[in-house]
Amino acid sequence: MQLNREPHWLWLHCANRYCRHSRATPLAPFIIRWGPDASSDKLRKCARCTICGHKGATLMVASWSNEETGYAEFPK
């Protein structure tokens, strides 16, 4: 999956099985850093947990609400 597509945010889950911290993350900073054609694999490998410092994450795309709403909004 390319980073430059809808939704423009996703959930990052720490890959450290003892931490499992999760965070909603906008994709714009990563697209700026790595370019619009960057693969989600790059983010999966390079993401670093802000709690435990572990490098690597599981990605989960935002939920689809319905045809009228589209993807769920970024959490506030």
PQR file of N, CA, C, O and H, with PARSE charges and radii, in Angstrom:
ATOM      1  N   MET A   1       0.836  -1.174   0.000 -0.4000 1.5000
ATOM      2  CA  MET A   1       0.000   0.000   0.000 -0.0000 2.0000
ATOM      3  C   MET A   1       0.884   1.242   0.000  0.5500 1.7000
ATOM      4  O   MET A   1       1.892   1.291   0.705 -0.5500 1.4000
ATOM      5  N   GLN A   2       0.510   2.237  -0.785 -0.4000 1.5000
ATOM      6  CA  GLN A   2       1.216   3.508  -0.781 -0.0000 2.0000
ATOM      7  C   GLN A   2       0.677   4.380   0.349  0.5500 1.7000
ATOM      8  O   GLN A   2      -0.494   4.284   0.717 -0.5500 1.4000
ATOM      9  H   GLN A   2      -0.309   2.197  -1.358  0.4000 1.0000
ATOM     10  N   LEU A   3       1.533   5.220   0.888 -0.4000 1.5000
ATOM     11  CA  LEU A   3       1.117   6.087   1.994 -0.0000 2.0000
ATOM     12  C   LEU A   3       0.214   7.227   1.521  0.5500 1.7000
ATOM     13  O   LEU A   3      -0.603   7.732   2.291 -0.5500 1.4000
ATOM     14  H   LEU A   3       2.484   5.298   0.590  0.4000 1.0000
ATOM     15  N   ASN A   4       0.357   7.631   0.263 -0.4000 1.5000
ATOM     16  CA  ASN A   4      -0.384   8.778  -0.252 -0.0000 2.0000
ATOM     17  C   ASN A   4      -1.732   8.360  -0.836  0.5500 1.7000
ATOM     18  O   ASN A   4      -1.938   8.439  -2.047 -0.5500 1.4000
ATOM     19  H   ASN A   4       1.020   7.221  -0.363  0.4000 1.0000
ATOM     20  N   ARG A   5      -2.643   7.918   0.020 -0.4000 1.5000
ATOM     21  CA  ARG A   5      -3.991   7.550  -0.392 -0.0000 2.0000
ATOM     22  C   ARG A   5      -4.916   7.668   0.815  0.5500 1.7000
ATOM     23  O   ARG A   5      -4.460   7.791   1.952 -0.5500 1.4000
ATOM     24  H   ARG A   5      -2.475   7.854   1.004  0.4000 1.0000
ATOM     25  N   GLU A   6      -6.209   7.630   0.554 -0.4000 1.5000
ATOM     26  CA  GLU A   6      -7.160   7.727   1.673 -0.0000 2.0000
ATOM     27  C   GLU A   6      -7.210   6.428   2.435  0.5500 1.7000
ATOM     28  O   GLU A   6      -6.974   5.372   1.849 -0.5500 1.4000
ATOM     29  H   GLU A   6      -6.579   7.531  -0.369  0.4000 1.0000
ATOM     30  N   PRO A   7      -7.506   6.462   3.705 -0.5600 1.5000
ATOM     31  CA  PRO A   7      -7.569   7.662   4.531  0.2800 2.0000
ATOM     32  C   PRO A   7      -6.162   8.195   4.767  0.5500 1.7000
ATOM     33  O   PRO A   7      -5.185   7.462   4.609 -0.5500 1.4000
ATOM     34  N   HIS A   8      -6.056   9.439   5.135 -0.4000 1.5000
ATOM     35  CA  HIS A   8      -4.744  10.069   5.285 -0.0000 2.0000
ATOM     36  C   HIS A   8      -4.208   9.951   6.707  0.5500 1.7000
ATOM     37  O   HIS A   8      -3.391  10.759   7.147 -0.5500 1.4000
ATOM     38  H   HIS A   8      -6.849  10.034   5.263  0.4000 1.0000
ATOM     39  N   TRP A   9      -4.680   8.935   7.413 -0.4000 1.5000
ATOM     40  CA  TRP A   9      -4.169   8.605   8.748 -0.0000 2.0000
ATOM     41  C   TRP A   9      -4.401   7.119   8.979  0.5500 1.7000
ATOM     42  O   TRP A   9      -5.190   6.489   8.275 -0.5500 1.4000
ATOM     43  H   TRP A   9      -5.344   8.278   7.056  0.4000 1.0000
ATOM     44  N   LEU A  10      -3.718   6.567   9.959 -0.4000 1.5000
ATOM     45  CA  LEU A  10      -3.921   5.170  10.336 -0.0000 2.0000
ATOM     46  C   LEU A  10      -3.500   4.956  11.776  0.5500 1.7000
ATOM     47  O   LEU A  10      -2.929   5.840  12.414 -0.5500 1.4000
ATOM     48  H   LEU A  10      -3.077   7.079  10.532  0.4000 1.0000
ATOM     49  N   TRP A  11      -3.790   3.768  12.274 -0.4000 1.5000
ATOM     50  CA  TRP A  11      -3.381   3.390  13.627 -0.0000 2.0000
ATOM     51  C   TRP A  11      -2.044   2.688  13.549  0.5500 1.7000
ATOM     52  O   TRP A  11      -1.866   1.779  12.739 -0.5500 1.4000
ATOM     53  H   TRP A  11      -4.254   3.049  11.756  0.4000 1.0000
ATOM     54  N   LEU A  12      -1.099   3.097  14.384 -0.4000 1.5000
ATOM     55  CA  LEU A  12       0.176   2.401  14.546 -0.0000 2.0000
ATOM     56  C   LEU A  12       0.113   1.652  15.871  0.5500 1.7000
ATOM     57  O   LEU A  12      -0.238   2.233  16.897 -0.5500 1.4000
ATOM     58  H   LEU A  12      -1.243   3.835  15.043  0.4000 1.0000
ATOM     59  N   HIS A  13       0.447   0.375  15.854 -0.4000 1.5000
ATOM     60  CA  HIS A  13       0.474  -0.448  17.070 -0.0000 2.0000
ATOM     61  C   HIS A  13       1.905  -0.931  17.270  0.5500 1.7000
ATOM     62  O   HIS A  13       2.489  -1.536  16.371 -0.5500 1.4000
ATOM     63  H   HIS A  13       0.732  -0.098  15.020  0.4000 1.0000
ATOM     64  N   CYS A  14       2.465  -0.669  18.435 -0.4000 1.5000
ATOM     65  CA  CYS A  14       3.833  -1.086  18.741 -0.0000 2.0000
ATOM     66  C   CYS A  14       3.961  -2.597  18.551  0.5500 1.7000
ATOM     67  O   CYS A  14       3.103  -3.361  18.994 -0.5500 1.4000
ATOM     68  H   CYS A  14       1.990  -0.177  19.165  0.4000 1.0000
ATOM     69  N   ALA A  15       5.040  -3.020  17.890 -0.4000 1.5000
ATOM     70  CA  ALA A  15       5.274  -4.442  17.623 -0.0000 2.0000
ATOM     71  C   ALA A  15       5.860  -5.176  18.825  0.5500 1.7000
ATOM     72  O   ALA A  15       5.966  -6.402  18.807 -0.5500 1.4000
ATOM     73  H   ALA A  15       5.737  -2.400  17.531  0.4000 1.0000
ATOM     74  N   ASN A  16       6.242  -4.442  19.864 -0.4000 1.5000
ATOM     75  CA  ASN A  16       6.761  -5.068  21.087 -0.0000 2.0000
ATOM     76  C   ASN A  16       5.592  -5.723  21.815  0.5500 1.7000
ATOM     77  O   ASN A  16       4.670  -5.034  22.252 -0.5500 1.4000
ATOM     78  H   ASN A  16       6.156  -3.446  19.878  0.4000 1.0000
ATOM     79  N   ARG A  17       5.623  -7.015  21.944 -0.4000 1.5000
ATOM     80  CA  ARG A  17       4.477  -7.725  22.522 -0.0000 2.0000
ATOM     81  C   ARG A  17       4.210  -7.380  23.981  0.5500 1.7000
ATOM     82  O   ARG A  17       3.127  -7.669  24.488 -0.5500 1.4000
ATOM     83  H   ARG A  17       6.372  -7.574  21.589  0.4000 1.0000
ATOM     84  N   TYR A  18       5.164  -6.772  24.659 -0.4000 1.5000
ATOM     85  CA  TYR A  18       4.965  -6.378  26.052 -0.0000 2.0000
ATOM     86  C   TYR A  18       4.421  -4.960  26.184  0.5500 1.7000
ATOM     87  O   TYR A  18       3.926  -4.586  27.248 -0.5500 1.4000
ATOM     88  H   TYR A  18       6.044  -6.537  24.247  0.4000 1.0000
ATOM     89  N   CYS A  19       4.504  -4.179  25.136 -0.4000 1.5000
ATOM     90  CA  CYS A  19       4.056  -2.787  25.168 -0.0000 2.0000
ATOM     91  C   CYS A  19       2.659  -2.641  24.557  0.5500 1.7000
ATOM     92  O   CYS A  19       1.707  -2.270  25.243 -0.5500 1.4000
ATOM     93  H   CYS A  19       4.907  -4.482  24.273  0.4000 1.0000
ATOM     94  N   ARG A  20       2.554  -2.929  23.292 -0.4000 1.5000
ATOM     95  CA  ARG A  20       1.293  -2.847  22.534 -0.0000 2.0000
ATOM     96  C   ARG A  20       0.628  -1.471  22.563  0.5500 1.7000
ATOM     97  O   ARG A  20      -0.594  -1.371  22.454 -0.5500 1.4000
ATOM     98  H   ARG A  20       3.327  -3.231  22.735  0.4000 1.0000
ATOM     99  N   HIS A  21       1.433  -0.405  22.712 -0.4000 1.5000
ATOM    100  CA  HIS A  21       0.917   0.958  22.644 -0.0000 2.0000
ATOM    101  C   HIS A  21       0.337   1.202  21.249  0.5500 1.7000
ATOM    102  O   HIS A  21       0.891   0.720  20.262 -0.5500 1.4000
ATOM    103  H   HIS A  21       2.425  -0.486  22.801  0.4000 1.0000
ATOM    104  N   SER A  22      -0.756   1.932  21.155 -0.4000 1.5000
ATOM    105  CA  SER A  22      -1.313   2.273  19.844 -0.0000 2.0000
ATOM    106  C   SER A  22      -1.567   3.767  19.781  0.5500 1.7000
ATOM    107  O   SER A  22      -1.809   4.428  20.791 -0.5500 1.4000
ATOM    108  H   SER A  22      -1.207   2.324  21.958  0.4000 1.0000
ATOM    109  N   ARG A  23      -1.503   4.283  18.539 -0.4000 1.5000
ATOM    110  CA  ARG A  23      -1.645   5.719  18.355 -0.0000 2.0000
ATOM    111  C   ARG A  23      -2.190   6.013  16.968  0.5500 1.7000
ATOM    112  O   ARG A  23      -1.748   5.419  15.985 -0.5500 1.4000
ATOM    113  H   ARG A  23      -1.306   3.746  17.718  0.4000 1.0000
ATOM    114  N   ALA A  24      -3.143   6.923  16.886 -0.4000 1.5000
ATOM    115  CA  ALA A  24      -3.623   7.408  15.597 -0.0000 2.0000
ATOM    116  C   ALA A  24      -2.551   8.335  15.042  0.5500 1.7000
ATOM    117  O   ALA A  24      -2.063   9.214  15.753 -0.5500 1.4000
ATOM    118  H   ALA A  24      -3.502   7.405  17.685  0.4000 1.0000
ATOM    119  N   THR A  25      -2.181   8.149  13.782 -0.4000 1.5000
ATOM    120  CA  THR A  25      -1.065   8.883  13.206 -0.0000 2.0000
ATOM    121  C   THR A  25      -1.406   9.439  11.830  0.5500 1.7000
ATOM    122  O   THR A  25      -1.835   8.686  10.955 -0.5500 1.4000
ATOM    123  H   THR A  25      -2.578   7.436  13.204  0.4000 1.0000
ATOM    124  N   PRO A  26      -1.225  10.752  11.616 -0.5600 1.5000
ATOM    125  CA  PRO A  26      -1.417  11.305  10.279  0.2800 2.0000
ATOM    126  C   PRO A  26      -0.259  10.871   9.376  0.5500 1.7000
ATOM    127  O   PRO A  26       0.866  10.703   9.849 -0.5500 1.4000
ATOM    128  N   LEU A  27      -0.523  10.691   8.101 -0.4000 1.5000
ATOM    129  CA  LEU A  27       0.498  10.205   7.180 -0.0000 2.0000
ATOM    130  C   LEU A  27       1.314  11.316   6.522  0.5500 1.7000
ATOM    131  O   LEU A  27       2.375  11.043   5.962 -0.5500 1.4000
ATOM    132  H   LEU A  27      -1.436  10.827   7.717  0.4000 1.0000
ATOM    133  N   ALA A  28       0.844  12.552   6.578 -0.4000 1.5000
ATOM    134  CA  ALA A  28       1.520  13.661   5.900 -0.0000 2.0000
ATOM    135  C   ALA A  28       3.013  13.780   6.242  0.5500 1.7000
ATOM    136  O   ALA A  28       3.815  13.948   5.324 -0.5500 1.4000
ATOM    137  H   ALA A  28      -0.018  12.774   7.034  0.4000 1.0000
ATOM    138  N   PRO A  29       3.423  13.701   7.513 -0.5600 1.5000
ATOM    139  CA  PRO A  29       4.864  13.834   7.798  0.2800 2.0000
ATOM    140  C   PRO A  29       5.720  12.753   7.128  0.5500 1.7000
ATOM    141  O   PRO A  29       6.852  13.017   6.722 -0.5500 1.4000
ATOM    142  N   PHE A  30       5.180  11.547   7.016 -0.4000 1.5000
ATOM    143  CA  PHE A  30       5.932  10.454   6.391 -0.0000 2.0000
ATOM    144  C   PHE A  30       5.981  10.615   4.877  0.5500 1.7000
ATOM    145  O   PHE A  30       6.982  10.278   4.246 -0.5500 1.4000
ATOM    146  H   PHE A  30       4.261  11.333   7.346  0.4000 1.0000
ATOM    147  N   ILE A  31       4.903  11.129   4.294 -0.4000 1.5000
ATOM    148  CA  ILE A  31       4.879  11.391   2.849 -0.0000 2.0000
ATOM    149  C   ILE A  31       5.873  12.490   2.510  0.5500 1.7000
ATOM    150  O   ILE A  31       6.566  12.410   1.495 -0.5500 1.4000
ATOM    151  H   ILE A  31       4.089  11.404   4.807  0.4000 1.0000
ATOM    152  N   ILE A  32       5.949  13.516   3.351 -0.4000 1.5000
ATOM    153  CA  ILE A  32       6.921  14.592   3.147 -0.0000 2.0000
ATOM    154  C   ILE A  32       8.339  14.040   3.254  0.5500 1.7000
ATOM    155  O   ILE A  32       9.197  14.387   2.442 -0.5500 1.4000
ATOM    156  H   ILE A  32       5.387  13.581   4.175  0.4000 1.0000
ATOM    157  N   ARG A  33       8.592  13.194   4.236 -0.4000 1.5000
ATOM    158  CA  ARG A  33       9.930  12.648   4.471 -0.0000 2.0000
ATOM    159  C   ARG A  33      10.367  11.678   3.377  0.5500 1.7000
ATOM    160  O   ARG A  33      11.496  11.762   2.894 -0.5500 1.4000
ATOM    161  H   ARG A  33       7.895  12.912   4.895  0.4000 1.0000
ATOM    162  N   TRP A  34       9.483  10.756   2.978 -0.4000 1.5000
ATOM    163  CA  TRP A  34       9.868   9.667   2.079 -0.0000 2.0000
ATOM    164  C   TRP A  34       9.318   9.779   0.666  0.5500 1.7000
ATOM    165  O   TRP A  34       9.699   8.995  -0.203 -0.5500 1.4000
ATOM    166  H   TRP A  34       8.566  10.688   3.370  0.4000 1.0000
ATOM    167  N   GLY A  35       8.423  10.743   0.414 -0.4000 1.5000
ATOM    168  CA  GLY A  35       7.850  10.926  -0.914 -0.0000 2.0000
ATOM    169  C   GLY A  35       6.494  10.253  -1.050  0.5500 1.7000
ATOM    170  O   GLY A  35       6.163   9.350  -0.282 -0.5500 1.4000
ATOM    171  H   GLY A  35       8.113  11.380   1.120  0.4000 1.0000
ATOM    172  N   PRO A  36       5.696  10.700  -2.044 -0.5600 1.5000
ATOM    173  CA  PRO A  36       4.327  10.216  -2.209  0.2800 2.0000
ATOM    174  C   PRO A  36       4.216   8.756  -2.651  0.5500 1.7000
ATOM    175  O   PRO A  36       3.159   8.143  -2.505 -0.5500 1.4000
ATOM    176  N   ASP A  37       5.293   8.201  -3.184 -0.4000 1.5000
ATOM    177  CA  ASP A  37       5.254   6.810  -3.648 -0.0000 2.0000
ATOM    178  C   ASP A  37       5.798   5.822  -2.619  0.5500 1.7000
ATOM    179  O   ASP A  37       5.945   4.636  -2.915 -0.5500 1.4000
ATOM    180  H   ASP A  37       6.153   8.699  -3.302  0.4000 1.0000
ATOM    181  N   ALA A  38       6.094   6.302  -1.421 -0.4000 1.5000
ATOM    182  CA  ALA A  38       6.642   5.431  -0.374 -0.0000 2.0000
ATOM    183  C   ALA A  38       5.640   4.342   0.005  0.5500 1.7000
ATOM    184  O   ALA A  38       4.430   4.565   0.034 -0.5500 1.4000
ATOM    185  H   ALA A  38       5.974   7.266  -1.181  0.4000 1.0000
ATOM    186  N   SER A  39       6.168   3.188   0.288 -0.4000 1.5000
ATOM    187  CA  SER A  39       5.338   2.045   0.666 -0.0000 2.0000
ATOM    188  C   SER A  39       5.070   2.049   2.165  0.5500 1.7000
ATOM    189  O   SER A  39       5.860   2.573   2.950 -0.5500 1.4000
ATOM    190  H   SER A  39       7.151   3.007   0.265  0.4000 1.0000
ATOM    191  N   SER A  40       3.962   1.466   2.542 -0.4000 1.5000
ATOM    192  CA  SER A  40       3.641   1.336   3.964 -0.0000 2.0000
ATOM    193  C   SER A  40       4.649   0.425   4.667  0.5500 1.7000
ATOM    194  O   SER A  40       4.786   0.483   5.889 -0.5500 1.4000
ATOM    195  H   SER A  40       3.320   1.040   1.904  0.4000 1.0000
ATOM    196  N   ASP A  41       5.356  -0.415   3.906 -0.4000 1.5000
ATOM    197  CA  ASP A  41       6.393  -1.274   4.491 -0.0000 2.0000
ATOM    198  C   ASP A  41       7.489  -0.435   5.139  0.5500 1.7000
ATOM    199  O   ASP A  41       8.034  -0.817   6.174 -0.5500 1.4000
ATOM    200  H   ASP A  41       5.246  -0.461   2.913  0.4000 1.0000
ATOM    201  N   LYS A  42       7.811   0.700   4.539 -0.4000 1.5000
ATOM    202  CA  LYS A  42       8.827   1.597   5.094 -0.0000 2.0000
ATOM    203  C   LYS A  42       8.385   2.090   6.475  0.5500 1.7000
ATOM    204  O   LYS A  42       9.175   2.090   7.419 -0.5500 1.4000
ATOM    205  H   LYS A  42       7.368   1.011   3.698  0.4000 1.0000
ATOM    206  N   LEU A  43       7.129   2.508   6.587 -0.4000 1.5000
ATOM    207  CA  LEU A  43       6.598   2.968   7.872 -0.0000 2.0000
ATOM    208  C   LEU A  43       6.550   1.820   8.872  0.5500 1.7000
ATOM    209  O   LEU A  43       6.891   2.001  10.041 -0.5500 1.4000
ATOM    210  H   LEU A  43       6.488   2.507   5.820  0.4000 1.0000
ATOM    211  N   ARG A  44       6.136   0.657   8.429 -0.4000 1.5000
ATOM    212  CA  ARG A  44       6.049  -0.528   9.292 -0.0000 2.0000
ATOM    213  C   ARG A  44       7.414  -0.847   9.914  0.5500 1.7000
ATOM    214  O   ARG A  44       7.485  -1.234  11.080 -0.5500 1.4000
ATOM    215  H   ARG A  44       5.860   0.509   7.480  0.4000 1.0000
ATOM    216  N   LYS A  45       8.486  -0.689   9.150 -0.4000 1.5000
ATOM    217  CA  LYS A  45       9.836  -0.996   9.635 -0.0000 2.0000
ATOM    218  C   LYS A  45      10.445   0.129  10.464  0.5500 1.7000
ATOM    219  O   LYS A  45      11.185  -0.130  11.413 -0.5500 1.4000
ATOM    220  H   LYS A  45       8.428  -0.375   8.203  0.4000 1.0000
ATOM    221  N   CYS A  46      10.134   1.389  10.107 -0.4000 1.5000
ATOM    222  CA  CYS A  46      10.823   2.533  10.714 -0.0000 2.0000
ATOM    223  C   CYS A  46      10.109   3.177  11.897  0.5500 1.7000
ATOM    224  O   CYS A  46      10.725   3.943  12.638 -0.5500 1.4000
ATOM    225  H   CYS A  46       9.533   1.599   9.337  0.4000 1.0000
ATOM    226  N   ALA A  47       8.839   2.889  12.088 -0.4000 1.5000
ATOM    227  CA  ALA A  47       8.100   3.517  13.192 -0.0000 2.0000
ATOM    228  C   ALA A  47       8.722   3.141  14.534  0.5500 1.7000
ATOM    229  O   ALA A  47       9.088   1.987  14.762 -0.5500 1.4000
ATOM    230  H   ALA A  47       8.339   2.268  11.486  0.4000 1.0000
ATOM    231  N   ARG A  48       8.835   4.119  15.407 -0.4000 1.5000
ATOM    232  CA  ARG A  48       9.393   3.877  16.741 -0.0000 2.0000
ATOM    233  C   ARG A  48       8.359   4.271  17.796  0.5500 1.7000
ATOM    234  O   ARG A  48       7.789   5.361  17.742 -0.5500 1.4000
ATOM    235  H   ARG A  48       8.538   5.056  15.222  0.4000 1.0000
ATOM    236  N   CYS A  49       8.130   3.387  18.739 -0.4000 1.5000
ATOM    237  CA  CYS A  49       7.141   3.606  19.796 -0.0000 2.0000
ATOM    238  C   CYS A  49       7.591   4.752  20.707  0.5500 1.7000
ATOM    239  O   CYS A  49       8.747   4.809  21.125 -0.5500 1.4000
ATOM    240  H   CYS A  49       8.593   2.502  18.782  0.4000 1.0000
ATOM    241  N   THR A  50       6.667   5.655  21.005 -0.4000 1.5000
ATOM    242  CA  THR A  50       6.982   6.785  21.887 -0.0000 2.0000
ATOM    243  C   THR A  50       6.964   6.388  23.360  0.5500 1.7000
ATOM    244  O   THR A  50       7.382   7.169  24.215 -0.5500 1.4000
ATOM    245  H   THR A  50       5.728   5.608  20.666  0.4000 1.0000
ATOM    246  N   ILE A  51       6.486   5.186  23.666 -0.4000 1.5000
ATOM    247  CA  ILE A  51       6.451   4.713  25.051 -0.0000 2.0000
ATOM    248  C   ILE A  51       7.681   3.869  25.382  0.5500 1.7000
ATOM    249  O   ILE A  51       8.407   4.180  26.326 -0.5500 1.4000
ATOM    250  H   ILE A  51       6.146   4.551  22.972  0.4000 1.0000
ATOM    251  N   CYS A  52       7.922   2.802  24.614 -0.4000 1.5000
ATOM    252  CA  CYS A  52       9.011   1.876  24.958 -0.0000 2.0000
ATOM    253  C   CYS A  52      10.244   2.022  24.058  0.5500 1.7000
ATOM    254  O   CYS A  52      11.297   1.468  24.374 -0.5500 1.4000
ATOM    255  H   CYS A  52       7.332   2.549  23.847  0.4000 1.0000
ATOM    256  N   GLY A  53      10.136   2.759  22.940 -0.4000 1.5000
ATOM    257  CA  GLY A  53      11.275   2.966  22.057 -0.0000 2.0000
ATOM    258  C   GLY A  53      11.502   1.854  21.048  0.5500 1.7000
ATOM    259  O   GLY A  53      12.441   1.931  20.256 -0.5500 1.4000
ATOM    260  H   GLY A  53       9.281   3.209  22.682  0.4000 1.0000
ATOM    261  N   HIS A  54      10.662   0.818  21.055 -0.4000 1.5000
ATOM    262  CA  HIS A  54      10.807  -0.307  20.123 -0.0000 2.0000
ATOM    263  C   HIS A  54      10.614   0.169  18.686  0.5500 1.7000
ATOM    264  O   HIS A  54       9.739   0.989  18.405 -0.5500 1.4000
ATOM    265  H   HIS A  54       9.899   0.756  21.698  0.4000 1.0000
ATOM    266  N   LYS A  55      11.432  -0.349  17.791 -0.4000 1.5000
ATOM    267  CA  LYS A  55      11.324   0.004  16.377 -0.0000 2.0000
ATOM    268  C   LYS A  55      10.543  -1.083  15.652  0.5500 1.7000
ATOM    269  O   LYS A  55      10.872  -2.265  15.751 -0.5500 1.4000
ATOM    270  H   LYS A  55      12.142  -1.015  18.019  0.4000 1.0000
ATOM    271  N   GLY A  56       9.502  -0.676  14.920 -0.4000 1.5000
ATOM    272  CA  GLY A  56       8.651  -1.600  14.187 -0.0000 2.0000
ATOM    273  C   GLY A  56       7.222  -1.483  14.686  0.5500 1.7000
ATOM    274  O   GLY A  56       6.980  -1.328  15.883 -0.5500 1.4000
ATOM    275  H   GLY A  56       9.234   0.284  14.839  0.4000 1.0000
ATOM    276  N   ALA A  57       6.270  -1.560  13.748 -0.4000 1.5000
ATOM    277  CA  ALA A  57       4.869  -1.392  14.122 -0.0000 2.0000
ATOM    278  C   ALA A  57       3.962  -2.200  13.214  0.5500 1.7000
ATOM    279  O   ALA A  57       4.328  -2.578  12.101 -0.5500 1.4000
ATOM    280  H   ALA A  57       6.467  -1.686  12.776  0.4000 1.0000
ATOM    281  N   THR A  58       2.782  -2.449  13.721 -0.4000 1.5000
ATOM    282  CA  THR A  58       1.704  -3.021  12.932 -0.0000 2.0000
ATOM    283  C   THR A  58       0.812  -1.857  12.535  0.5500 1.7000
ATOM    284  O   THR A  58       0.519  -0.993  13.361 -0.5500 1.4000
ATOM    285  H   THR A  58       2.485  -2.142  14.625  0.4000 1.0000
ATOM    286  N   LEU A  59       0.377  -1.823  11.279 -0.4000 1.5000
ATOM    287  CA  LEU A  59      -0.468  -0.742  10.786 -0.0000 2.0000
ATOM    288  C   LEU A  59      -1.904  -1.221  10.667  0.5500 1.7000
ATOM    289  O   LEU A  59      -2.158  -2.353  10.255 -0.5500 1.4000
ATOM    290  H   LEU A  59       0.615  -2.525  10.608  0.4000 1.0000
ATOM    291  N   MET A  60      -2.843  -0.356  11.030 -0.4000 1.5000
ATOM    292  CA  MET A  60      -4.253  -0.676  10.840 -0.0000 2.0000
ATOM    293  C   MET A  60      -4.942   0.553  10.253  0.5500 1.7000
ATOM    294  O   MET A  60      -4.908   1.639  10.831 -0.5500 1.4000
ATOM    295  H   MET A  60      -2.637   0.564  11.365  0.4000 1.0000
ATOM    296  N   VAL A  61      -5.563   0.359   9.101 -0.4000 1.5000
ATOM    297  CA  VAL A  61      -6.243   1.442   8.412 -0.0000 2.0000
ATOM    298  C   VAL A  61      -7.484   1.850   9.196  0.5500 1.7000
ATOM    299  O   VAL A  61      -8.102   1.034   9.880 -0.5500 1.4000
ATOM    300  H   VAL A  61      -5.591  -0.523   8.631  0.4000 1.0000
ATOM    301  N   ALA A  62      -7.834   3.123   9.083 -0.4000 1.5000
ATOM    302  CA  ALA A  62      -9.035   3.647   9.745 -0.0000 2.0000
ATOM    303  C   ALA A  62     -10.267   2.881   9.290  0.5500 1.7000
ATOM    304  O   ALA A  62     -10.314   2.387   8.163 -0.5500 1.4000
ATOM    305  H   ALA A  62      -7.332   3.785   8.528  0.4000 1.0000
ATOM    306  N   SER A  63     -11.250   2.783  10.146 -0.4000 1.5000
ATOM    307  CA  SER A  63     -12.477   2.050   9.841 -0.0000 2.0000
ATOM    308  C   SER A  63     -13.313   2.771   8.783  0.5500 1.7000
ATOM    309  O   SER A  63     -13.345   4.000   8.724 -0.5500 1.4000
ATOM    310  H   SER A  63     -11.212   3.184  11.062  0.4000 1.0000
ATOM    311  N   TRP A  64     -13.981   1.982   7.959 -0.4000 1.5000
ATOM    312  CA  TRP A  64     -14.919   2.521   6.976 -0.0000 2.0000
ATOM    313  C   TRP A  64     -16.261   2.672   7.672  0.5500 1.7000
ATOM    314  O   TRP A  64     -16.788   1.704   8.221 -0.5500 1.4000
ATOM    315  H   TRP A  64     -13.955   0.983   8.007  0.4000 1.0000
ATOM    316  N   SER A  65     -16.819   3.878   7.655 -0.4000 1.5000
ATOM    317  CA  SER A  65     -18.098   4.115   8.324 -0.0000 2.0000
ATOM    318  C   SER A  65     -19.264   3.715   7.432  0.5500 1.7000
ATOM    319  O   SER A  65     -20.004   2.785   7.751 -0.5500 1.4000
ATOM    320  H   SER A  65     -16.391   4.664   7.210  0.4000 1.0000
ATOM    321  N   ASN A  66     -19.427   4.414   6.320 -0.4000 1.5000
ATOM    322  CA  ASN A  66     -20.486   4.114   5.362 -0.0000 2.0000
ATOM    323  C   ASN A  66     -20.259   4.949   4.103  0.5500 1.7000
ATOM    324  O   ASN A  66     -19.321   5.744   4.043 -0.5500 1.4000
ATOM    325  H   ASN A  66     -18.825   5.170   6.061  0.4000 1.0000
ATOM    326  N   GLU A  67     -21.110   4.769   3.106 -0.4000 1.5000
ATOM    327  CA  GLU A  67     -20.954   5.499   1.842 -0.0000 2.0000
ATOM    328  C   GLU A  67     -21.071   7.007   2.018  0.5500 1.7000
ATOM    329  O   GLU A  67     -20.398   7.772   1.328 -0.5500 1.4000
ATOM    330  H   GLU A  67     -21.872   4.123   3.154  0.4000 1.0000
ATOM    331  N   GLU A  68     -21.914   7.427   2.930 -0.4000 1.5000
ATOM    332  CA  GLU A  68     -22.126   8.857   3.135 -0.0000 2.0000
ATOM    333  C   GLU A  68     -20.953   9.492   3.882  0.5500 1.7000
ATOM    334  O   GLU A  68     -20.498  10.573   3.510 -0.5500 1.4000
ATOM    335  H   GLU A  68     -22.461   6.806   3.491  0.4000 1.0000
ATOM    336  N   THR A  69     -20.468   8.842   4.915 -0.4000 1.5000
ATOM    337  CA  THR A  69     -19.402   9.370   5.765 -0.0000 2.0000
ATOM    338  C   THR A  69     -18.018   9.049   5.214  0.5500 1.7000
ATOM    339  O   THR A  69     -17.117   9.886   5.275 -0.5500 1.4000
ATOM    340  H   THR A  69     -20.837   7.963   5.217  0.4000 1.0000
ATOM    341  N   GLY A  70     -17.842   7.848   4.677 -0.4000 1.5000
ATOM    342  CA  GLY A  70     -16.514   7.405   4.221 -0.0000 2.0000
ATOM    343  C   GLY A  70     -15.724   6.829   5.392  0.5500 1.7000
ATOM    344  O   GLY A  70     -16.286   6.172   6.267 -0.5500 1.4000
ATOM    345  H   GLY A  70     -18.573   7.168   4.627  0.4000 1.0000
ATOM    346  N   TYR A  71     -14.430   7.077   5.400 -0.4000 1.5000
ATOM    347  CA  TYR A  71     -13.581   6.585   6.480 -0.0000 2.0000
ATOM    348  C   TYR A  71     -13.846   7.353   7.768  0.5500 1.7000
ATOM    349  O   TYR A  71     -14.275   8.506   7.736 -0.5500 1.4000
ATOM    350  H   TYR A  71     -13.972   7.611   4.688  0.4000 1.0000
ATOM    351  N   ALA A  72     -13.593   6.716   8.885 -0.4000 1.5000
ATOM    352  CA  ALA A  72     -13.736   7.372  10.185 -0.0000 2.0000
ATOM    353  C   ALA A  72     -12.802   8.573  10.252  0.5500 1.7000
ATOM    354  O   ALA A  72     -11.723   8.560   9.659 -0.5500 1.4000
ATOM    355  H   ALA A  72     -13.244   5.779   8.912  0.4000 1.0000
ATOM    356  N   GLU A  73     -13.216   9.607  10.970 -0.4000 1.5000
ATOM    357  CA  GLU A  73     -12.394  10.788  11.120 -0.0000 2.0000
ATOM    358  C   GLU A  73     -11.227  10.523  12.069  0.5500 1.7000
ATOM    359  O   GLU A  73     -11.272   9.603  12.885 -0.5500 1.4000
ATOM    360  H   GLU A  73     -14.093   9.618  11.451  0.4000 1.0000
ATOM    361  N   PHE A  74     -10.191  11.337  11.948 -0.4000 1.5000
ATOM    362  CA  PHE A  74      -9.047  11.248  12.845 -0.0000 2.0000
ATOM    363  C   PHE A  74      -9.526  11.518  14.265  0.5500 1.7000
ATOM    364  O   PHE A  74     -10.224  12.505  14.492 -0.5500 1.4000
ATOM    365  H   PHE A  74     -10.155  12.085  11.285  0.4000 1.0000
ATOM    366  N   PRO A  75      -9.167  10.660  15.237 -0.5600 1.5000
ATOM    367  CA  PRO A  75      -9.608  10.859  16.625  0.2800 2.0000
ATOM    368  C   PRO A  75      -9.094  12.185  17.201  0.5500 1.7000
ATOM    369  O   PRO A  75      -7.991  12.631  16.884 -0.5500 1.4000
ATOM    370  N   LYS A  76      -9.898  12.784  18.030 -0.4000 1.5000
ATOM    371  CA  LYS A  76      -9.515  14.077  18.646 -0.0000 2.0000
ATOM    372  C   LYS A  76      -8.991  13.885  20.030  0.5500 1.7000
ATOM    373  O   LYS A  76      -8.625  14.856  20.692 -0.5500 1.4000
ATOM    374  H   LYS A  76     -10.794  12.422  18.287  0.4000 1.0000
TER
END
